[in-house]
Amino acid sequence: MTNASQQSKLPFSPGVFPALVTPFTKDETVDEDAFRGLIRHVIDHVDGLVPCGTTGEFPYLSVEEQRRLVEIAVEEAQGKPVIAGTGAPSTRQAIELAKNAKEAGASACLVVTPYYLHPSDKGIYQHFYELAKAEGFSGPPFFEVAHIDLLLGVKDGPVGKAIRRALDEPRSSHGLLIINERPRTLLVPTVTVRTKKQATHVYEDAARGIKLAIEASIQDGSLPKEALDDLVMIANVFVHPASANRKRIEFNSYKAMRAAIRKAIEGRPTLEELLSEKEAARHPFRYAP
């Protein structure tokens, strides 16, 4: 049970955070497709995700597999917090796993006491002390999680026409900005930008993360190079006015854009998915300016 004073110290809202199982293929490798399917099955009904915990068979995962599972969870989480299981029998390994989880975009770590060797009380204290000192892992406040709605199409289609019309009829309160040329990408702030600080967060920090995501998507083939001159995108970007950590804004915008591009290419969510999940759907921020 958590009291009110404890709740105020949490980096995100309390709620339902299911411990995800880790599916494997018959040759004992991680089944990434099945893992994504599991997350998509539960994500609209929970407040966050916990990959690589005890339920996730973490002792049988390699360091690379654990990092990849956290990356997938962050990609599929729709902006909701991901608490990565990073427990290990040694302090050095726990630090490595926590570092990987942090770099993969996790909001926090779930760390069990060292097992098998059964350290003393002083040893357990030292374990967590060294982990906190090495990583200082504290996830971003909930208002620093990025959210991007993406429209992707061809320049002669509806998305291209929408970009041309928006640029011909600019609205100063929305501050539209072309941030990339191949593919041509229009940044549209979800929340009206009112201050210089907010402008920096949206047009510099978030935009930088989005551009890095576009570059990464081109490099891995998600955005085919031969189609870049014909593709256009509109990125509707949410950065909470209370955000403060510029690096976190950039990183979270990068992750959100990577996930948005992949879903757009896959044609997700489908109309059937939207209709089937409409009762459970809710905006992850519930921000009211």
C-alpha contacts under 8 A as a table, 3 or more apart, distances in Angstrom:
res1	aa1	res2	aa2	distance
2	T	6	Q	6.04
2	T	7	Q	6.39
3	N	6	Q	5.35
3	N	7	Q	6.23
4	A	7	Q	5.04
4	A	8	S	6.43
5	S	8	S	5.37
5	S	9	K	6.99
6	Q	9	K	5.39
6	Q	10	L	6.88
7	Q	10	L	5.38
7	Q	13	S	7.67
7	Q	14	P	7.39
10	L	13	S	6.83
10	L	14	P	7.74
11	P	138	S	7.52
11	P	139	G	6.15
11	P	140	P	6.19
11	P	141	P	4.60
11	P	142	F	6.19
12	F	81	P	7.35
12	F	140	P	7.88
12	F	141	P	5.82
12	F	142	F	4.72
13	S	142	F	7.23
14	P	47	D	7.69
15	G	46	V	7.43
15	G	47	D	5.55
15	G	48	G	7.75
16	V	46	V	5.20
16	V	47	D	5.18
16	V	48	G	6.62
17	F	46	V	6.25
17	F	47	D	5.88
17	F	48	G	4.78
17	F	49	L	5.01
17	F	50	V	6.16
18	P	46	V	7.42
18	P	48	G	7.31
18	P	49	L	5.66
18	P	50	V	5.89
19	A	49	L	6.75
19	A	50	V	4.72
19	A	51	P	6.16
19	A	52	C	7.94
19	A	53	G	6.41
19	A	54	T	7.96
19	A	55	T	6.11
19	A	56	G	7.12
20	L	49	L	7.22
20	L	50	V	5.93
20	L	51	P	5.24
20	L	52	C	7.24
20	L	53	G	7.43
20	L	55	T	6.38
20	L	56	G	5.75
21	V	51	P	7.39
21	V	52	C	7.71
21	V	55	T	5.28
21	V	56	G	4.22
21	V	57	E	7.17
22	T	30	V	7.16
22	T	31	D	7.88
22	T	35	F	6.66
22	T	51	P	7.78
22	T	52	C	7.26
22	T	55	T	7.62
22	T	56	G	4.66
22	T	57	E	6.46
23	P	30	V	6.10
23	P	31	D	5.45
23	P	32	E	7.74
23	P	34	A	6.37
23	P	35	F	6.13
24	F	27	D	7.80
24	F	28	E	5.51
24	F	29	T	5.41
24	F	30	V	4.47
24	F	31	D	4.79
25	T	28	E	5.25
25	T	29	T	5.46
25	T	30	V	6.20
25	T	31	D	5.41
26	K	29	T	7.47
30	V	65	E	7.26
31	D	34	A	5.45
31	D	35	F	6.27
32	E	35	F	4.99
32	E	36	R	6.18
32	E	69	L	7.77
32	E	72	I	7.94
33	D	36	R	5.18
33	D	37	G	6.18
34	A	37	G	4.92
34	A	38	L	6.17
35	F	38	L	5.10
35	F	39	I	6.39
36	R	39	I	5.19
36	R	40	R	6.18
36	R	72	I	7.07
36	R	73	A	7.61
36	R	76	E	6.97
37	G	40	R	5.13
37	G	41	H	6.15
38	L	41	H	5.10
38	L	42	V	6.63
39	I	42	V	5.38
39	I	43	I	5.65
39	I	73	A	7.33
39	I	76	E	6.79
39	I	77	A	7.57
40	R	43	I	5.41
40	R	44	D	7.66
40	R	76	E	7.09
41	H	44	D	7.62
42	V	45	H	5.57
42	V	46	V	6.52
43	I	46	V	5.54
43	I	47	D	7.66
43	I	48	G	7.49
43	I	49	L	7.97
43	I	77	A	6.65
43	I	78	Q	7.86
44	D	277	E	7.26
44	D	280	A	5.83
44	D	281	A	6.04
44	D	282	R	7.90
45	H	280	A	6.29
46	V	49	L	7.72
47	D	80	K	6.40
47	D	81	P	7.38
48	G	77	A	7.12
48	G	80	K	5.17
48	G	81	P	4.85
48	G	82	V	5.69
48	G	83	I	7.62
49	L	73	A	7.18
49	L	77	A	7.23
49	L	80	K	7.68
49	L	81	P	6.57
49	L	82	V	4.82
49	L	83	I	6.15
50	V	53	G	6.66
50	V	82	V	5.89
50	V	83	I	4.85
50	V	84	A	5.59
50	V	85	G	6.79
51	P	56	G	6.28
51	P	69	L	6.85
51	P	70	V	6.33
51	P	73	A	6.98
51	P	82	V	7.59
51	P	83	I	6.97
51	P	84	A	5.40
51	P	85	G	6.09
52	C	55	T	7.33
52	C	56	G	4.57
52	C	57	E	6.69
52	C	58	F	5.14
52	C	66	Q	6.43
52	C	69	L	7.28
52	C	70	V	7.57
52	C	84	A	6.19
52	C	85	G	4.72
52	C	86	T	7.23
53	G	56	G	4.87
53	G	57	E	6.79
53	G	58	F	5.86
53	G	84	A	7.18
53	G	85	G	4.44
53	G	86	T	7.44
53	G	87	G	7.79
53	G	110	L	7.47
54	T	57	E	5.49
54	T	58	F	5.95
54	T	59	P	7.99
54	T	85	G	7.79
55	T	58	F	7.69
57	E	60	Y	5.79
57	E	61	L	7.00
58	F	61	L	5.28
58	F	66	Q	7.48
58	F	85	G	7.64
59	P	88	A	7.86
61	L	64	E	7.95
61	L	65	E	5.76
61	L	66	Q	6.07
62	S	65	E	5.06
62	S	66	Q	6.24
63	V	66	Q	5.22
63	V	67	R	6.30
63	V	97	L	6.94
64	E	67	R	5.22
64	E	68	R	6.18
65	E	68	R	5.07
65	E	69	L	6.16
66	Q	69	L	5.19
66	Q	70	V	6.35
66	Q	97	L	7.81
67	R	70	V	5.23
67	R	71	E	6.26
67	R	97	L	7.56
67	R	100	N	5.90
67	R	101	A	6.20
67	R	104	A	6.84
68	R	71	E	5.00
68	R	72	I	6.23
69	L	72	I	5.13
69	L	73	A	6.16
70	V	73	A	5.02
70	V	74	V	6.18
70	V	82	V	7.80
70	V	84	A	6.43
70	V	101	A	6.40
70	V	104	A	6.38
70	V	105	G	7.80
70	V	106	A	6.92
71	E	74	V	5.20
71	E	75	E	6.19
71	E	101	A	7.98
71	E	104	A	5.17
71	E	105	G	6.99
72	I	75	E	5.01
72	I	76	E	6.14
73	A	76	E	5.21
73	A	77	A	5.78
73	A	82	V	6.87
74	V	77	A	5.17
74	V	78	Q	7.76
74	V	79	G	7.63
74	V	81	P	7.83
74	V	82	V	6.27
74	V	104	A	7.50
74	V	105	G	6.32
74	V	106	A	6.61
74	V	255	K	7.56
75	E	78	Q	7.14
75	E	255	K	6.52
75	E	256	A	7.04
75	E	258	R	7.50
75	E	259	A	5.24
76	E	259	A	7.03
77	A	80	K	5.22
77	A	81	P	7.18
77	A	82	V	7.25
78	Q	147	H	7.64
78	Q	256	A	7.77
78	Q	284	P	7.99
79	G	145	V	6.04
79	G	146	A	6.33
79	G	147	H	6.08
79	G	256	A	7.22
79	G	284	P	6.90
80	K	145	V	7.66
80	K	284	P	6.73
81	P	106	A	7.07
81	P	107	S	5.45
81	P	108	A	7.93
81	P	142	F	7.78
82	V	106	A	5.06
82	V	107	S	5.32
82	V	108	A	6.76
83	I	106	A	5.98
83	I	107	S	5.81
83	I	108	A	4.74
83	I	109	C	5.15
83	I	110	L	6.25
84	A	101	A	6.35
84	A	106	A	6.21
84	A	107	S	7.86
84	A	108	A	6.37
84	A	109	C	4.77
84	A	110	L	5.81
85	G	109	C	5.80
85	G	110	L	4.62
85	G	111	V	6.21
86	T	94	A	5.89
86	T	97	L	5.35
86	T	98	A	5.72
86	T	101	A	7.72
86	T	109	C	6.18
86	T	110	L	5.92
86	T	111	V	5.34
86	T	112	V	7.74
87	G	94	A	5.77
87	G	97	L	7.87
87	G	110	L	6.92
87	G	111	V	4.47
87	G	112	V	4.93
87	G	113	T	7.10
87	G	114	P	7.25
88	A	91	T	7.11
88	A	93	Q	6.04
88	A	94	A	5.06
88	A	111	V	7.82
88	A	112	V	7.39
88	A	113	T	7.83
88	A	114	P	5.97
88	A	115	Y	7.32
89	P	93	Q	7.47
89	P	94	A	7.57
89	P	113	T	7.79
89	P	114	P	4.38
89	P	115	Y	5.10
89	P	116	Y	6.74
89	P	117	L	7.33
90	S	93	Q	5.42
90	S	94	A	6.28
90	S	114	P	6.33
91	T	94	A	5.06
91	T	95	I	6.16
91	T	114	P	7.72
91	T	127	H	5.67
91	T	130	E	7.44
91	T	131	L	6.96
92	R	95	I	5.24
92	R	96	E	6.37
93	Q	96	E	5.00
93	Q	97	L	6.17
94	A	97	L	5.14
94	A	98	A	6.08
94	A	111	V	7.81
94	A	131	L	7.20
95	I	98	A	5.10
95	I	99	K	6.07
95	I	131	L	5.56
95	I	134	A	6.94
95	I	135	E	7.04
96	E	99	K	5.12
96	E	100	N	6.23
97	L	100	N	5.08
97	L	101	A	6.12
98	A	101	A	5.04
98	A	102	K	6.10
98	A	109	C	6.62
98	A	135	E	7.22
98	A	137	F	7.50
99	K	102	K	5.15
99	K	103	E	6.24
99	K	135	E	6.52
100	N	103	E	5.15
100	N	104	A	6.07
101	A	104	A	4.99
101	A	105	G	6.44
101	A	106	A	5.47
101	A	109	C	7.47
102	K	105	G	5.31
102	K	106	A	5.30
102	K	107	S	7.31
102	K	108	A	7.57
102	K	137	F	7.25
103	E	106	A	7.48
105	G	251	F	7.63
105	G	252	N	7.21
105	G	255	K	7.60
106	A	109	C	7.37
106	A	139	G	7.13
107	S	138	S	7.27
107	S	139	G	4.07
107	S	140	P	6.07
108	A	137	F	6.80
108	A	138	S	6.01
108	A	139	G	4.80
109	C	137	F	7.45
113	T	124	I	6.59
114	P	117	L	7.12
114	P	118	H	6.72
114	P	119	P	7.16
114	P	124	I	7.26
114	P	127	H	7.90
115	Y	118	H	5.74
119	P	122	K	7.75
119	P	123	G	5.23
119	P	124	I	6.04
120	S	123	G	4.88
120	S	124	I	6.19
121	D	124	I	5.13
121	D	125	Y	6.27
122	K	125	Y	5.10
122	K	126	Q	6.14
123	G	126	Q	5.00
123	G	127	H	6.07
124	I	127	H	5.00
124	I	128	F	6.55
125	Y	128	F	5.48
125	Y	129	Y	6.05
126	Q	129	Y	4.86
126	Q	130	E	5.97
127	H	130	E	5.43
127	H	131	L	6.26
128	F	131	L	4.94
128	F	132	A	6.04
129	Y	132	A	5.25
129	Y	133	K	6.06
130	E	133	K	5.02
130	E	134	A	5.93
131	L	134	A	5.24
131	L	135	E	6.12
131	L	136	G	7.36
132	A	135	E	5.43
132	A	136	G	4.54
132	A	137	F	6.41
133	K	136	G	5.49
140	P	143	F	7.82
140	P	144	E	5.99
140	P	145	V	7.20
140	P	248	R	7.29
141	P	144	E	5.58
141	P	145	V	7.50
142	F	145	V	5.74
143	F	240	H	5.70
143	F	242	A	6.73
143	F	243	S	6.12
143	F	285	F	7.32
144	E	239	V	7.16
144	E	240	H	6.53
144	E	242	A	7.87
144	E	243	S	5.23
144	E	244	A	7.57
144	E	245	N	7.57
144	E	248	R	7.07
144	E	249	I	6.31
144	E	252	N	7.86
145	V	239	V	7.86
145	V	249	I	7.32
145	V	252	N	6.12
146	A	237	V	7.81
146	A	238	F	6.25
146	A	239	V	6.13
146	A	249	I	6.77
146	A	252	N	5.23
146	A	253	S	5.27
146	A	256	A	6.30
147	H	237	V	6.24
147	H	238	F	5.25
147	H	239	V	7.34
147	H	253	S	7.13
147	H	256	A	6.07
148	I	235	A	6.32
148	I	236	N	5.51
148	I	237	V	4.75
148	I	238	F	6.24
148	I	253	S	7.53
148	I	256	A	6.03
148	I	257	M	6.39
148	I	260	A	6.93
149	D	235	A	5.95
149	D	236	N	4.99
149	D	237	V	6.73
149	D	260	A	6.96
150	L	233	M	6.91
150	L	234	I	5.75
150	L	235	A	4.73
150	L	236	N	6.17
150	L	257	M	7.97
150	L	260	A	6.06
150	L	261	I	7.29
150	L	264	A	7.29
151	L	159	V	6.85
151	L	233	M	5.48
151	L	234	I	5.05
151	L	235	A	6.61
151	L	264	A	7.37
152	L	159	V	6.73
152	L	231	L	7.16
152	L	232	V	5.91
152	L	233	M	4.52
152	L	234	I	6.66
152	L	264	A	6.51
153	G	157	G	6.54
153	G	158	P	7.30
153	G	159	V	5.46
153	G	160	G	6.95
153	G	231	L	5.73
153	G	232	V	5.50
153	G	233	M	6.46
154	V	157	G	5.23
154	V	158	P	7.75
154	V	159	V	6.73
154	V	160	G	6.12
154	V	230	D	5.38
154	V	231	L	4.50
154	V	232	V	5.55
155	K	158	P	7.86
155	K	159	V	6.77
155	K	160	G	4.05
155	K	161	K	7.07
155	K	230	D	5.57
155	K	231	L	5.86
155	K	232	V	5.58
156	D	159	V	7.89
156	D	160	G	5.59
156	D	161	K	6.65
157	G	160	G	5.44
157	G	161	K	6.25
158	P	161	K	5.08
158	P	162	A	6.04
159	V	162	A	5.01
159	V	163	I	6.33
159	V	232	V	6.82
159	V	233	M	7.00
159	V	234	I	7.35
160	G	163	I	5.20
160	G	164	R	6.41
160	G	232	V	6.06
160	G	233	M	7.84
161	K	164	R	5.18
161	K	165	R	6.12
162	A	165	R	5.15
162	A	166	A	6.02
163	I	166	A	5.12
163	I	167	L	6.20
163	I	186	L	6.93
163	I	234	I	7.37
164	R	167	L	5.27
164	R	168	D	6.15
165	R	168	D	5.06
165	R	169	E	6.18
166	A	169	E	5.21
166	A	170	P	5.83
166	A	176	L	7.90
167	L	170	P	5.35
167	L	176	L	7.51
170	P	175	G	7.60
170	P	176	L	7.14
171	R	174	H	5.61
171	R	175	G	6.53
171	R	176	L	7.65
172	S	175	G	5.23
172	S	176	L	7.98
173	S	192	T	6.03
173	S	193	V	6.86
174	H	188	V	6.85
174	H	189	P	6.24
174	H	191	V	7.91
174	H	192	T	5.77
174	H	193	V	6.90
175	G	188	V	7.15
175	G	189	P	7.29
175	G	193	V	7.62
176	L	186	L	6.86
176	L	187	L	5.84
176	L	188	V	5.20
176	L	189	P	7.31
177	L	186	L	5.66
177	L	187	L	5.21
177	L	188	V	6.97
177	L	203	Y	7.83
178	I	181	E	7.56
178	I	184	R	7.20
178	I	185	T	5.67
178	I	186	L	4.47
178	I	187	L	6.11
179	I	184	R	7.75
179	I	185	T	5.88
179	I	186	L	6.24
179	I	187	L	6.59
179	I	207	A	6.77
179	I	211	K	7.32
180	N	183	P	6.51
180	N	184	R	5.30
180	N	185	T	5.07
180	N	186	L	7.50
180	N	211	K	6.88
181	E	184	R	3.96
181	E	185	T	6.40
182	R	185	T	7.72
182	R	228	L	5.21
182	R	229	D	5.85
182	R	231	L	7.64
183	P	228	L	4.80
183	P	229	D	5.99
183	P	230	D	7.25
183	P	231	L	5.29
183	P	232	V	5.35
183	P	233	M	7.06
184	R	229	D	7.79
184	R	231	L	6.89
184	R	232	V	4.85
184	R	233	M	6.31
185	T	232	V	5.82
185	T	233	M	4.63
185	T	234	I	5.70
185	T	235	A	7.10
186	L	233	M	6.27
186	L	234	I	4.77
186	L	235	A	6.08
187	L	207	A	7.60
187	L	234	I	6.14
187	L	235	A	4.99
187	L	236	N	6.20
187	L	237	V	6.85
188	V	234	I	7.13
188	V	235	A	5.99
188	V	236	N	4.72
188	V	237	V	5.97
189	P	192	T	6.65
189	P	193	V	7.38
189	P	202	V	7.16
189	P	236	N	5.78
189	P	237	V	4.89
189	P	238	F	6.13
189	P	239	V	7.84
190	T	236	N	5.89
190	T	237	V	5.47
190	T	238	F	5.08
190	T	239	V	7.80
191	V	238	F	6.48
191	V	239	V	7.47
191	V	240	H	7.81
191	V	289	P	7.93
193	V	198	Q	5.84
193	V	199	A	6.03
194	R	198	Q	6.68
194	R	199	A	7.56
195	T	198	Q	5.22
195	T	199	A	6.29
196	K	199	A	5.02
196	K	200	T	6.26
197	K	200	T	5.15
197	K	201	H	6.35
198	Q	201	H	5.07
198	Q	202	V	6.19
198	Q	241	P	6.19
199	A	202	V	5.23
199	A	203	Y	5.67
199	A	204	E	7.54
200	T	203	Y	5.55
200	T	204	E	5.17
200	T	205	D	6.53
201	H	204	E	5.77
201	H	205	D	4.87
201	H	206	A	6.05
201	H	239	V	7.23
201	H	246	R	6.66
201	H	249	I	7.14
202	V	205	D	5.95
202	V	206	A	5.01
202	V	207	A	6.35
202	V	237	V	7.75
202	V	239	V	6.51
203	Y	206	A	6.32
203	Y	207	A	5.32
203	Y	208	R	7.96
204	E	207	A	5.22
204	E	208	R	5.82
205	D	208	R	5.23
205	D	209	G	6.45
205	D	246	R	6.10
205	D	247	K	7.29
205	D	249	I	6.16
205	D	250	E	4.84
206	A	209	G	5.16
206	A	210	I	6.19
206	A	237	V	7.91
206	A	239	V	7.71
206	A	249	I	5.93
206	A	250	E	4.90
206	A	253	S	5.40
206	A	254	Y	7.64
207	A	210	I	5.03
207	A	211	K	6.16
207	A	250	E	7.51
207	A	253	S	7.81
208	R	211	K	5.20
208	R	212	L	6.27
208	R	250	E	6.29
208	R	254	Y	7.97
209	G	212	L	5.14
209	G	213	A	6.24
209	G	249	I	7.83
209	G	250	E	4.46
209	G	251	F	5.93
209	G	252	N	7.49
209	G	253	S	5.19
209	G	254	Y	4.20
209	G	255	K	7.97
209	G	257	M	7.97
210	I	213	A	5.03
210	I	214	I	6.28
210	I	250	E	7.76
210	I	253	S	5.91
210	I	254	Y	5.08
210	I	257	M	5.78
211	K	214	I	5.03
211	K	215	E	6.26
211	K	254	Y	7.73
212	L	215	E	5.08
212	L	216	A	6.16
212	L	254	Y	6.45
213	A	216	A	5.06
213	A	217	S	6.03
213	A	254	Y	5.09
213	A	255	K	7.21
213	A	257	M	5.97
213	A	258	R	5.33
214	I	217	S	5.06
214	I	218	I	6.23
214	I	223	L	7.91
214	I	257	M	7.67
214	I	258	R	7.32
215	E	218	I	5.16
215	E	219	Q	6.24
216	A	219	Q	5.03
216	A	220	D	6.25
217	S	220	D	5.36
217	S	221	G	6.08
217	S	222	S	4.94
217	S	223	L	5.53
217	S	258	R	6.91
217	S	261	I	7.66
218	I	221	G	5.17
218	I	222	S	5.97
218	I	223	L	4.79
218	I	224	P	6.33
218	I	225	K	6.41
219	Q	222	S	7.72
219	Q	223	L	7.99
220	D	223	L	7.79
221	G	224	P	5.31
221	G	225	K	7.38
222	S	261	I	7.64
222	S	262	R	6.71
222	S	265	I	7.42
223	L	227	A	7.64
223	L	228	L	7.35
224	P	227	A	5.56
224	P	228	L	6.71
225	K	228	L	5.42
226	E	229	D	7.57
227	A	230	D	5.43
227	A	231	L	6.14
228	L	231	L	5.26
239	V	243	S	7.04
239	V	249	I	7.59
240	H	243	S	5.46
240	H	287	Y	7.97
243	S	246	R	7.96
243	S	249	I	7.62
245	N	248	R	5.30
245	N	249	I	6.29
246	R	249	I	5.07
246	R	250	E	6.30
247	K	250	E	5.16
247	K	251	F	6.11
248	R	251	F	5.01
248	R	252	N	5.88
249	I	252	N	5.30
249	I	253	S	5.96
250	E	253	S	5.19
250	E	254	Y	6.16
251	F	254	Y	5.07
251	F	255	K	6.38
252	N	255	K	5.08
252	N	256	A	6.05
253	S	256	A	5.04
253	S	257	M	5.98
254	Y	257	M	5.25
254	Y	258	R	6.16
255	K	258	R	5.17
255	K	259	A	6.30
256	A	259	A	5.26
256	A	260	A	6.09
257	M	260	A	4.87
257	M	261	I	6.03
258	R	261	I	5.32
258	R	262	R	6.32
259	A	262	R	5.21
259	A	263	K	6.20
260	A	263	K	5.20
260	A	264	A	6.07
261	I	264	A	5.08
261	I	265	I	6.19
262	R	265	I	5.24
262	R	266	E	6.19
263	K	266	E	4.96
263	K	267	G	6.00
263	K	268	R	4.98
263	K	269	P	7.13
264	A	267	G	5.01
264	A	268	R	5.95
265	I	268	R	7.74
267	G	270	T	6.42
269	P	273	E	5.87
269	P	274	L	6.41
270	T	273	E	5.11
270	T	274	L	6.31
271	L	274	L	5.11
271	L	275	L	6.20
272	E	275	L	5.23
272	E	276	S	6.08
273	E	276	S	5.18
273	E	277	E	6.11
274	L	277	E	5.33
274	L	278	K	5.80
275	L	278	K	5.28
276	S	279	E	7.68
277	E	280	A	5.48
277	E	281	A	6.08
278	K	281	A	5.11
283	H	286	R	5.63
